[in-house]
Amino acid sequence: MTKKIKPIILFDLDGTLIDSTEAILESFRFAYDDNDTICNSSDQEIKNTIGYPLEVMFEQLGVTKSDIEKYVLSYKKHYRIISNEKTVMLANAIEAIKEAYSFATLGIVTTKTTQYSKILLENKGVMHYFSTIIGFQEVTHPKPHPEPILKALENLSARPSKDIYMIGDTTLDLIAAKEAGVSSVGVLCGYGTQDQLKKYTDKIVTNSYEAVNLVKKQFS
């Protein structure tokens, strides 16, 4: 009898498994204060950039390229202090991780740094469920480029296939999945809207737990 190959599920972090909105917004405000400038962007405008690397977020919010590095350093200085306290697991996220772990190999693909991602996941007691974490430092081209997903699969000794799923809350996750040749499920518990997500996937659910159960049905 041929041994059944375990499916692979890759998760985004912000807006998919965790809510660090408060920490992100506070750290952005701190970065502007730390550099003696006023942040003219609304909370919603900042949230609209979540999912991109910090450098891209600050550029989209109008910081000049020559100053971006200073703002990123200020952001990280504050974020590392408050991130654990002001980050929470989204509803049903822990249940989603445990359910996924019962039948699949799990990974994280995020634009956060791997160091902060690991600290957060350790703090929430779920780090041990994941076999690989690909953060900003591990790649040359972050999402929506397929490189982060392909790097995760390389770490898991797997090749792209439609039996591999990327679960995420923004178009960046879904575009990366499509370009990498894997399947995707969009979730509405984060920063993307249904109208945005449906342009790139026909599988959209409320949260990560529903996403995992949708994937599980494909293999039952």
C-alpha positions, 0 to 999 in steps of 0.5 A: 500500500502506498503511503499517503503523502501529508498535505502542506498548509502555509499560513500568513500571520497578521490578519490570518492567525494573529491581530497585532493591529494595535502594536503596528499602529502604535509603532508607526506613530512612535516612528514618526515621533522618534524622527520629529515628524507628524504622521498625517496618515489615518489608522485606516491608511496605515492598515491598508498597507499591512502585509507589505514589508515595513520599507514599502509601508512607510514609502506608501505612506509618504516617507522619502526613500532616504529616510525610510531606514531611520523610520524602520529602525524606530518602528522596530525599536518600539515594536519589539517592546510592545509586540507580545503584550499587544498582539492576540491570537485571532478567534479560532486561530489556535483551534485552526492550528491544532486541527491543521496539525492533525493532518498536515505539515504546517509553515508560516510565510510572512513579511514580518521578520522571522525573529519577531514571528518566532518570539510571538508564536513562542509567546502564544504557545504554538511555535512547535506546530510549525516546521518552517517559518519564512520571514522577510530576511529569508527572501530577496523578493517578499509577497506577492512574489512567489519566492517566500512560498517556494522557499518554504516548500524547499525547506519542507522538501516539497514541490509546488502542487495544488495539494499545497495550500496558502491561507491568507487575508490579503491579495498579497498571499493569494497572488504569491500562491498563484504565482508559486503554483499552489492553491489558496484560501482567503480569510475575511478576519484580517485586512482584505475585503471579499471583493479584493480576495475574490479576484484571486481565489474562489475559496473565501471563508470567514477565518482560519479555522473554516479555511483549515476545515475546507482544506481538510475536506479535500483530503478526507 
